[in-house]
Amino acid sequence: MNRLMQIIAPILRGLYLHATGQSVVVLPGNTLVETECHIDVRPAMQGEDIHEEMAAKIASETCKSWIFEHSPSGVDALQTHGISQQLPSCIQVQTTSNIYTFWVDWDLDRCRDRIQRLDTQPLEISSQTKSMSSYEQLFQSRIRIAERKVALITGGAQGFGEELVQGLVGAGALVFIADLNYNGAQTLANRLNTHYGRTVALPVACNVAEETSVQEMVAHIVEQAGGLDICVSNAGILKAGSVLDQELAAFKLVTDVNYTAFFLVTKYVAQVMRCQALTAPEWYTDIIQINSKSGLEGSNKNGAYAGSKFGGIGLVQSFAMELVEYNIKVNAICPGNFFDGPLWSDPQKGLFVQYLQTGKVLGAKTVTDVRAFYEAKIPMKRGCTGPDVLRALFYIIEQVYETGQAVPVTGGQVMLH
Ligand SMILES: NC(=O)c1ccc[n+]([C@@H]2O[C@H](COP(=O)([O-])OP(=O)(O)OC[C@H]3O[C@@H](n4cnc5c(N)ncnc54)[C@H](O)[C@@H]3O)[C@@H](O)[C@H]2O)c1
């Protein structure tokens, strides 16, 4: 997908988010078909460069005219959520060098099927929320908070990431599982797609510490879905070590994956979310960093990790201030230790085994002793779990009046000042 389509697809997706208040997928098609909705963005172009705001304005105006012509009541559906309406399912976009076709539908499989059958029947919108009170609507939106939304989870192949993938898919989202371990991401996606009997998850290979790789990952998501609503920057690594002798390479690796990568992921994801916001100014999107309790207080002989996580909070607050203009919320979740996850419990290289072997916990004779030592430090006497983090994630997505926050999920181990 070229740069132009990378901009046009989210602008088009924004039109539907705005008109329906619901999530859609927008896919490029190769075949030119007869369609009644043509958007000519040439006035917004200079050579191959496009003025994004102007293109968004042209797209909105064209789409409004289409709706006006196709709506018996002449109601302007772009302003009126919740009224039964029709929207175009196939849009052609004329640029200075090409004509692009985009297809739209409520979910990925339906959209792929539509393209296969070259089905240009309009997209029906109907909403049952019309007669509900605002409090009933609030409750409805709460339980359907992630329904049909497009989400990205980095480091989604295992650990907390895998838990978040399963939780978001369970809540009805289409989830891109991005990981250095592509096979792991693919295995998880296959398992979930088989379980649900439709495409609910897609693997993407990515090294979040490399700019080109992040750029390609985001381009791939736009090509597969037209944009995205939720980005969870979860991939992270831990290399413990004393400041007296830790190798610079280890320090830099932790900084690259935990800190710099959050900048890279936000940079490219926010570009897409911003394009959507140009046509859907009331649609909220979320960038959420999975931080750590070590981003809120220091960690002995673990400075590279704690420093990278503290830095993450600084980025969260700064990005939140800048991106609020586009209704992109940026927040962090700071979980406590996930004792059941592979980082701690892996029988060969997990932290419990490592701490037992290095005698870090005085008097510990077994892995169980080491675990008991760490559990005793937590007021709630247990480690953090996937569902604990998911509750915080759903809260952040639902709460539209908060950004730049770090939400601790630590069983009381770390309390905010
Ligand atoms: N495990 C804990 O106790 C704990 C506690 C608090 C916060 N966290 C944070 O939660 C997040 C997930 O931790 P986890 O324990 O589930 O880790 P994990 O090691 O179990 O899984 C991390 C995943 O990220 C992937 N990954 C690593 N480097 C990558 C890169 N450069 N690009 C793309 N993918 C990469 C790995 O392949 C793996 O699938 C991290 O940010 C971590 O700091 C973990």
The ligand as an ORCA input file, in Angstrom:
! r2SCAN-3c Opt
* xyz 0 1
  N       5.858    -10.099     33.883
  C       5.754     -9.184     34.832
  O       5.840     -9.489     36.031
  C       5.513     -7.736     34.469
  C       5.184     -6.838     35.486
  C       4.941     -5.511     35.173
  C       5.015     -5.089     33.853
  N       5.349     -5.977     32.885
  C       5.422     -5.469     31.517
  O       4.476     -6.164     30.738
  C       4.937     -6.251     29.395
  C       4.894     -7.706     28.959
  O       5.734     -8.437     29.826
  P       5.660    -10.030     29.920
  O       6.154    -10.402     31.253
  O       4.345    -10.512     29.479
  O       6.810    -10.407     28.878
  P       7.095    -11.766     28.110
  O       8.586    -11.871     28.046
  O       6.345    -12.920     28.661
  O       6.511    -11.454     26.657
  C       7.017    -10.387     25.911
  C       6.623    -10.558     24.453
  O       7.191     -9.444     23.750
  C       7.890     -9.930     22.607
  N       8.999     -9.022     22.310
  C      10.150     -8.847     23.002
  N      10.932     -7.944     22.389
  C      10.262     -7.527     21.293
  C      10.543     -6.610     20.250
  N      11.703     -5.945     20.212
  N       9.622     -6.431     19.288
  C       8.459     -7.111     19.302
  N       8.137     -8.004     20.248
  C       9.029     -8.208     21.236
  C       8.377    -11.316     22.990
  O       8.633    -12.113     21.841
  C       7.205    -11.828     23.822
  O       6.226    -12.449     23.025
  C       6.349     -5.647     29.385
  O       6.296     -4.321     28.933
  C       6.749     -5.700     30.833
  O       7.696     -4.716     31.163
  C       5.595     -7.291     33.156
*
